[in-house]
């Protein structure tokens, strides 16, 4: 069987993708088991122009770095074309692979996550301390 690989984006113009590598297991809550496709699990950010990335998942933040792969990986879309010959009543199929992206880097998170403190709780504490300061000034 012959498999043809097509690239419509042109030489050197394919979309750049990256692999996100985490240590451990990401488990979805039972309520989301039916809807795993397109499930957003966190926010990936690059806060500066450096090669340092942050990944926030719930109340945890991971810090990682961009690492080049030894060999690039192609992201392919498989299309199967079936042809029926009416005279001989035979079916023939051709498989075609289309390049939709290339992966040259991985973003590696190899340290344990840092716990984040919720911002609304900080605002409540700041408001309470500010109120306490005003109350102590009023009594003086």
N, C-alpha and C positions, 0 to 999 in steps of 0.2 A: 504494500500500500504506500502510495506517495503522499506525503504531507507537505504542503506548501506553507511557507511563512511569509506574510506580507507585512510591510511597514509603510503605512500611508503618511506618517508624520515627517518623513524625510530624515536624512542622515544627521545625527546629532540633535534632533529637535523633538525626540520622544519625551513625554512627561516624566519628570523625576519623581520616584516614589522612595520611601524609606521603610525599613523594617523596625518595629518597636520591640525591643527584647527586654522582658521583665524576668526577674528571678522569683520563682514561686508560682502560685496559681491564682488566677482571677476567676472567682466564682460568682455567678449571678444569683440573686435572691430567688427563691421559688416562685414569687409573683411574676418574675420576668422570664421564666423558662420558655413560655410560648412565643415570646417576642424578642428573641436574641438578635435577629437580623436588624441592622441599623440601630442597635442599642448604643447609646452614648455612655461610656463608662468613665470618662474624665475629660480634662482639658490639658492639651499639650501646648506648651509655650516655650519660646526662646526669648528670654527677657532682655538680652543684649545682643550685640553683634558677635559675641564669642560663640564657641561651639558647645555651650552649656545649655541644657534643656531642663525644664521642669514639667512634671506630670502630676496634676492634682486629681485624685480619686477620692471622692467623699471628703473626709476630714484628714486625709493623708497627702503628703507631698513627697514626690520622689525627685531626685536630681540625677541627671544622666549626661552622657557625652556622645558626640557624633563620631562614629568609627567607620572607616572605609572598609568595604568588603574586598577580599582578595580577588574574587571574580564577580563581575556584575551578573544580576539575575534579570531575565526578561519576564514581564507580566503579559500573558497571552490570553486571547479570547478564542475559544474553539468553536468553529462553525462546521456543521456537517451538511453537505449537499447530496441529495439522493436523486438519481436519474433513472427513469424506467424506459427501457427500450421496448417499444410496442411490438416490433417484428419478432424479436427473440424472447420476449417476456422475461427479461433479466433485469435485475436491479443492480445498479452500481452506485457506489457512494464515494464521494471525495471529501476529505477532511482538510480544512483550511485553518491555519492559525494566524491571527492578526495580532501584531504587537501593539499593546495599548500603554505600555510604560516600561521603564527600566529602573532597577534598584541598584544603586551604587554604594549606599551607606546604610548603616543601622544605627539606631539610637539606643544605646545600652544603659539600662538602669540596673546597677549592680549593688547598690547600697540599700539598707533598710529605709522604709519611709519615715518621715518626720511627722508627728501628729500636729495638726493645725488646730488653733483655738478659734471658735466661731466668732466672727466680728460683731454680731448683735450682742453677744455676751460682754464683749469689751466695751461697747457703747453704753450698756446698762451700768457697768462698773464705773466708767468715767462719769456718767451722769450722777450716780450715787455719791461718788467722791466729791464732785463739784457741788452737789446739793449739801453734803455734809460740811464742806468748807464755808458755804454761805450761811448755813445754820449756826456754825460755830462763831462766825463773825457777827451775827445778829445778837447772839447772847452776850458777847463781850462788851 
